[in-house]
Every structure is written in C-alpha cells, then in structure tokens.
C-alpha cells in the first residue's frame, strides 16, 4: 500500500433497512471507495439478520481494498427504537430485532469507534454533509416512505431527545379524527401522506376501474404499488393517482408550514422515492400548501429542496456522523 493511501482516513457507513442492507466505505472527502448491498431478509430472524449485516459490512471493506484495522470509525443508521447513549437497538418491529447492542458489536467487529443513529437522522445528516443541505446552518429533513420520518440538523449536530431520536413528524396530527395510524391514533400525517396510505388508496382506485394504466401494468396489490409504479401511473395518465399524490402533498405542506414556524430552518429537504421520482409536482404542491401556514415573519426564510443523494443518503450520513463524533473527541 502506498504511503499516500496509508495516511488516508476511511469511514464505514451502514444503512440497515427493512428490505435492504447497504454498507459503503468513504474516504475523508466522502468519496465512495467500496460498497456492498444485499436484501435484509427479516424473516430469517435476528441472529441470521445480524450475520448478514456484518457480512455485508465486511464485504464493503474488502471492496475498498482495506482491512478492518484501517477504518477510523463505523456508523449505522437504524430503524426502530434506539438508545443513542448506549448504542442499543431496543426494538425494530419491521425487522423483528430486539435488544441488540449494535454499537458494541460493530466496534468489536471492526476494531474501531462506532456510532448509532436513527435512519432518518443519518439520511438528513448525509444531505447536510454532501447533498441538498450542504452549507446550511439549520436543516429539516422529511422522508415520506412507508411511514414518514423527520430529522433536524442544527449547527452540525443531530437534534435529539435525552436518550433517543425525535422529530416524529409523521405522528403530528394532519386531519382531526382522520384515518387510523399504525401508532394507534387517528389522523396522523403518516396515515394520510405516507406511501402505504397512498398505495392503499391507489389499490382501491384500481379495483374501481379508475386507474387503467396501474391496473394493466401493476395490479391492485398494495405491496406492488411502490413509488416507481405510482410515478409511472401519473406519467401515463392515471389522473386519480395524481390526485391522490397531490392530496398527500397538501397534507404534508400544511404540517411543514407549522414546522417552519416552530424551528425556522433555512433549508427543508424532502426525500423518499415519490418525491425524488416527481420532484416538480412535490415541490410545487408542498410549497403552495405551506405558504398560507407560515407566519409573515418567516415567509421566504426557508428554502424547500428535494434530496440529492438517493439511496446513498443514510450510509453516507452514518459515516459522516461517526467522523464528526471522532473529530469532537
């Protein structure tokens, strides 16, 4: 190995998701030098899932032509309930994992400092570091997916509660006495603007014969009506699908207007498959719904942007987070 390469710093970032595990190795300038992805296969159980996670991470390090001892740190973005002080994954319902000391496991596996973050926190930190939020002082990120997660990066730090992540914007009420949410309450933003809510409504439209392109090409199973299919349906003339997405954006914009009043971020980033597939529709509709809800004093203070990093956001953000933590030591 060259003297130049030996002086480089390398950081491993991991995105642990319900459907995929993505591990990526970055240098100190956040140039991607190694990557590995595989399906999570949550149905295999916690022990097998953890083995798949570690194997994926090791293979990413190998892909970067490095050894574990050359890493300066490991970061991971996780779903579910975390104790951020101890690095414990307390419960991840979509994975079926419980009480996993994931920070300690990664630190031991790679003989390097490790840090755990909520997946949306990590994704927003990635956008703050190298994406749509670069150069901003205060960045609020919102990622509509199956659920809707939020995160705040303020002066280079992830805003969190005493022990755990916060900014659960998906569980702010958007519609009084609205649809039942997975959290058990009614009218949450997630219940009206999350992809699962849109896919379920789109399924009903297919069954009613109102979405012919979607019916012909995808069918009525909500599990198959994902972001790409919804975007394609809009492009191919299924007006009812476009109306469903516009309605969800209106709900999203009204809640985000309140967030501007509360936090006054200078940049607000919308990520997730739907927003990235239909950026113009999302930006215009959300912005139009936001503006009447923003106090006069804050009008024009916040720029709305679409996320730039796509699938790399969480892994890059996790690597950037452990790097920032080590720089503060």
C-alpha positions as CSV (number, residue, x, y, z in Angstrom):
1,X,0.0,0.0,0.0
2,X,1.3,3.4,-0.9
3,X,2.4,6.0,1.7
4,X,-0.3,8.3,0.4
5,X,-3.0,5.7,0.9
6,X,-1.8,4.8,4.4
7,X,-2.3,8.4,5.5
8,X,-5.9,8.5,4.3
9,X,-8.9,8.2,6.6
10,X,-11.6,5.7,5.9
11,X,-15.1,5.6,7.3
12,X,-17.7,2.8,7.1
13,X,-21.4,3.8,6.9
14,X,-24.2,1.2,7.1
15,X,-27.9,1.6,6.1
16,X,-29.9,-1.0,7.9
17,X,-33.4,-1.1,6.3
18,X,-36.4,-3.3,6.4
19,X,-35.7,-4.6,2.8
20,X,-32.0,-3.9,2.2
21,X,-28.7,-3.6,3.9
22,X,-26.3,-1.2,2.3
23,X,-22.7,-0.8,3.5
24,X,-20.4,1.9,2.0
25,X,-16.8,2.9,2.7
26,X,-15.8,6.6,2.2
27,X,-12.6,8.4,2.4
28,X,-12.2,11.7,4.4
29,X,-13.5,13.7,1.4
30,X,-16.6,11.4,1.3
31,X,-15.5,9.8,-2.0
32,X,-17.2,6.4,-2.2
33,X,-14.5,3.7,-2.5
34,X,-16.3,0.5,-1.5
35,X,-19.8,-0.8,-1.4
36,X,-21.9,-3.9,-0.9
37,X,-25.7,-4.3,-0.8
38,X,-27.9,-7.3,0.0
39,X,-31.5,-8.0,1.0
40,X,-32.2,-7.8,4.7
41,X,-34.5,-10.9,4.7
42,X,-36.0,-10.1,8.1
43,X,-37.9,-13.3,8.0
44,X,-34.7,-15.2,8.7
45,X,-34.7,-13.8,12.3
46,X,-32.4,-11.6,14.4
47,X,-29.3,-13.9,14.6
48,X,-29.2,-14.5,10.9
49,X,-30.0,-10.9,10.1
50,X,-27.1,-9.7,12.2
51,X,-24.8,-12.1,10.5
52,X,-26.0,-10.8,7.1
53,X,-25.3,-7.2,8.3
54,X,-21.8,-8.0,9.4
55,X,-21.0,-10.0,6.2
56,X,-22.3,-7.1,4.1
57,X,-20.1,-4.6,6.0
58,X,-17.0,-6.8,5.8
59,X,-17.5,-7.2,2.0
60,X,-17.8,-3.4,1.6
61,X,-14.4,-3.1,3.4
62,X,-12.9,-5.7,1.1
63,X,-14.4,-4.0,-1.9
64,X,-12.5,-0.8,-0.8
65,X,-9.3,-2.9,-0.7
66,X,-9.0,-2.3,3.1
67,X,-8.7,-4.3,6.2
68,X,-10.8,-3.7,9.3
69,X,-7.9,-2.1,11.3
70,X,-7.7,0.7,8.7
71,X,-11.1,2.1,9.4
72,X,-11.3,5.2,11.6
73,X,-14.9,4.5,12.5
74,X,-18.2,2.8,11.8
75,X,-21.6,4.4,11.7
76,X,-25.0,2.8,11.2
77,X,-28.5,4.2,10.5
78,X,-31.2,2.0,12.0
79,X,-35.0,2.0,12.1
80,X,-36.9,1.4,15.3
81,X,-36.4,2.4,18.9
82,X,-32.8,3.2,19.8
83,X,-31.0,4.2,22.9
84,X,-28.5,6.6,21.4
85,X,-26.4,6.9,24.5
86,X,-25.7,3.2,24.8
87,X,-25.9,2.4,21.1
88,X,-28.6,-0.2,21.8
89,X,-31.2,-1.1,19.2
90,X,-34.1,-1.6,21.6
91,X,-36.8,-2.7,19.1
92,X,-37.1,-2.7,15.4
93,X,-40.6,-4.0,14.6
94,X,-40.1,-4.3,10.8
95,X,-37.0,-6.4,11.4
96,X,-38.2,-8.4,14.4
97,X,-35.0,-7.4,16.3
98,X,-34.9,-6.6,20.0
99,X,-32.2,-5.5,22.5
100,X,-29.2,-5.6,20.1
101,X,-26.1,-3.9,21.4
102,X,-25.3,-2.9,17.8
103,X,-22.8,-0.2,18.5
104,X,-20.6,-2.5,20.6
105,X,-20.9,-5.3,18.1
106,X,-19.7,-3.1,15.2
107,X,-16.9,-1.6,17.3
108,X,-15.6,-5.1,18.2
109,X,-16.0,-6.4,14.7
110,X,-14.0,-3.7,13.1
111,X,-11.8,-2.6,16.0
112,X,-12.9,1.0,15.5
113,X,-15.1,3.5,17.2
114,X,-18.8,3.1,16.3
115,X,-21.9,5.3,16.5
116,X,-25.6,4.5,16.0
117,X,-28.2,6.9,14.6
118,X,-31.8,6.8,13.6
119,X,-32.0,6.1,9.9
120,X,-33.8,9.4,9.0
121,X,-31.4,11.3,11.2
122,X,-28.5,9.7,9.3
123,X,-30.1,10.4,5.9
124,X,-30.6,14.0,6.7
125,X,-27.1,14.3,8.1
126,X,-25.9,12.9,4.8
127,X,-27.8,15.5,2.9
128,X,-26.4,18.2,5.2
129,X,-22.9,16.9,4.6
130,X,-22.8,16.3,0.9
131,X,-26.3,16.9,-0.6
132,X,-29.2,19.3,-0.7
133,X,-28.4,20.8,2.8
134,X,-24.7,21.4,2.3
135,X,-23.7,24.8,3.7
136,X,-26.9,25.4,5.7
137,X,-27.0,26.2,9.4
138,X,-30.3,24.5,10.1
139,X,-31.7,21.7,8.0
140,X,-35.0,19.9,8.5
141,X,-35.4,16.7,6.6
142,X,-38.6,14.8,5.9
143,X,-38.7,11.4,4.2
144,X,-42.1,10.1,3.2
145,X,-41.9,6.4,2.7
146,X,-43.9,3.6,4.1
147,X,-44.0,5.9,7.1
148,X,-42.9,9.5,7.4
149,X,-39.8,10.3,9.3
150,X,-38.3,13.7,10.2
151,X,-34.9,15.0,11.4
152,X,-33.3,18.3,12.3
153,X,-29.6,19.1,11.9
154,X,-28.7,22.2,13.8
155,X,-25.2,23.7,13.6
156,X,-23.7,20.4,12.5
157,X,-25.4,18.2,15.1
158,X,-28.3,15.9,15.1
159,X,-31.1,17.3,17.3
160,X,-32.3,14.5,19.6
161,X,-34.0,13.9,22.9
162,X,-32.2,12.9,26.1
163,X,-31.7,9.3,25.0
164,X,-33.4,8.8,21.7
165,X,-34.2,10.4,18.4
166,X,-37.2,12.7,18.0
167,X,-38.8,14.8,15.2
168,X,-41.5,12.2,14.6
169,X,-43.3,14.5,12.2
170,X,-45.3,11.5,10.8
171,X,-47.2,11.4,14.0
172,X,-48.3,15.0,14.1
173,X,-52.0,15.3,13.5
174,X,-52.8,16.3,10.0
175,X,-56.6,15.5,9.9
176,X,-58.8,15.7,13.0
177,X,-60.4,12.3,13.6
178,X,-58.8,11.1,10.3
179,X,-57.7,7.6,9.3
180,X,-56.3,5.2,11.9
181,X,-52.5,5.3,12.0
182,X,-50.2,2.4,12.8
183,X,-49.3,4.1,16.1
184,X,-52.9,3.7,17.2
185,X,-54.0,7.3,16.9
186,X,-56.2,8.9,14.3
187,X,-55.3,11.5,11.6
188,X,-51.5,11.3,11.8
189,X,-49.7,12.8,8.8
190,X,-48.3,9.3,8.1
191,X,-51.8,7.9,7.8
192,X,-52.8,10.3,5.1
193,X,-49.5,11.1,3.3
194,X,-47.3,8.0,3.8
195,X,-46.6,5.8,0.8
196,X,-48.6,3.0,2.4
197,X,-51.7,5.2,2.6
198,X,-51.3,6.3,-1.0
199,X,-50.7,2.7,-2.2
200,X,-53.8,1.5,-0.3
201,X,-55.9,4.3,-1.9
202,X,-54.4,3.6,-5.3
203,X,-55.3,-0.1,-4.9
204,X,-58.9,0.9,-4.3
205,X,-58.9,3.1,-7.4
206,X,-57.6,0.1,-9.4
207,X,-60.4,-2.1,-8.1
208,X,-62.9,0.6,-9.0
209,X,-61.5,0.8,-12.6
210,X,-60.3,4.4,-12.1
211,X,-56.6,3.8,-12.8
212,X,-56.3,1.8,-16.0
213,X,-52.6,2.1,-16.5
214,X,-51.9,0.9,-13.0
215,X,-54.4,-1.9,-13.3
216,X,-52.8,-3.2,-16.5
217,X,-49.2,-2.9,-15.5
218,X,-49.1,-3.4,-11.7
219,X,-52.4,-4.7,-10.4
220,X,-54.3,-4.0,-7.2
221,X,-51.9,-5.5,-4.6
222,X,-50.7,-2.5,-2.4
223,X,-47.4,-4.3,-1.8
224,X,-46.6,-3.9,-5.5
225,X,-47.8,-0.3,-5.8
226,X,-44.5,1.3,-4.9
227,X,-43.1,4.7,-5.6
228,X,-41.9,4.0,-9.1
229,X,-45.2,2.4,-10.1
230,X,-47.1,5.5,-8.7
231,X,-44.8,7.9,-10.6
232,X,-45.2,5.8,-13.8
233,X,-49.0,5.8,-13.4
234,X,-49.0,9.6,-13.2
235,X,-46.8,9.9,-16.3
236,X,-49.1,7.6,-18.2
237,X,-52.3,9.4,-17.5
238,X,-53.9,7.9,-14.3
239,X,-55.4,11.2,-13.1
240,X,-56.8,9.7,-9.9
241,X,-53.3,8.6,-8.9
242,X,-52.0,12.2,-9.5
243,X,-54.9,13.5,-7.3
244,X,-54.0,11.1,-4.5
245,X,-50.4,12.3,-4.5
246,X,-51.5,16.0,-4.7
247,X,-53.8,15.4,-1.7
248,X,-50.9,13.8,0.2
249,X,-48.6,16.8,-0.7
250,X,-51.2,19.2,0.5
251,X,-51.4,17.5,3.9
252,X,-47.6,17.4,4.0
253,X,-47.3,21.1,3.2
254,X,-49.7,22.2,5.8
255,X,-47.8,20.4,8.5
256,X,-44.4,21.6,7.2
257,X,-45.7,25.2,7.4
258,X,-46.1,24.7,11.1
259,X,-42.6,23.2,11.3
260,X,-41.2,26.4,9.8
261,X,-43.0,28.5,12.4
262,X,-41.6,26.2,15.2
263,X,-38.0,25.7,14.0
264,X,-37.2,28.3,11.3
265,X,-34.8,26.1,9.4
266,X,-33.0,27.7,6.5
267,X,-33.4,24.6,4.3
268,X,-36.1,22.0,4.3
269,X,-35.4,18.8,2.4
270,X,-38.0,16.3,1.1
271,X,-36.6,12.8,0.3
272,X,-38.0,9.4,-0.4
273,X,-38.9,7.6,-3.6
274,X,-42.0,9.5,-4.5
275,X,-40.5,13.0,-4.0
276,X,-37.4,12.0,-6.0
277,X,-39.4,10.5,-8.8
278,X,-41.7,13.5,-9.1
279,X,-39.7,16.5,-7.8
280,X,-41.6,19.2,-9.6
281,X,-45.0,18.0,-8.6
282,X,-43.8,17.6,-5.0
283,X,-42.1,20.9,-4.7
284,X,-44.8,23.0,-6.3
285,X,-47.7,21.3,-4.4
286,X,-46.0,21.2,-1.0
287,X,-44.8,24.8,-1.3
288,X,-48.2,26.1,-2.3
289,X,-49.8,24.3,0.8
290,X,-47.0,25.5,3.1
291,X,-47.1,29.2,2.4
292,X,-50.5,30.1,3.9
293,X,-49.5,28.4,7.2
294,X,-46.2,30.3,7.6
295,X,-46.1,33.4,9.8
296,X,-45.3,36.6,8.0
297,X,-42.1,36.9,9.9
298,X,-40.8,33.6,8.4
299,X,-42.0,33.9,4.8
300,X,-39.1,33.5,2.5
301,X,-36.8,32.3,5.3
302,X,-36.8,28.6,4.4
303,X,-35.8,27.1,1.0
304,X,-37.6,23.9,0.1
305,X,-35.4,21.3,-1.8
306,X,-35.6,17.7,-3.0
307,X,-33.0,15.3,-1.6
308,X,-29.9,14.7,-3.8
309,X,-28.2,11.6,-2.5
310,X,-30.9,9.0,-3.1
311,X,-30.1,5.5,-1.7
312,X,-26.7,6.7,-0.5
313,X,-28.0,9.3,2.0
314,X,-28.3,7.1,5.1
315,X,-25.0,5.2,4.6
316,X,-23.1,8.4,3.8
317,X,-24.7,10.2,6.7
318,X,-23.8,7.4,9.1
319,X,-20.2,7.5,8.0
320,X,-20.2,11.3,8.3
321,X,-21.8,11.1,11.8
322,X,-19.1,8.9,13.2
323,X,-16.5,11.1,11.6
324,X,-18.0,14.2,13.2
325,X,-18.1,12.4,16.6
326,X,-14.5,11.4,16.4
327,X,-13.4,14.9,15.5
328,X,-15.0,16.2,18.7
329,X,-13.2,13.7,20.9
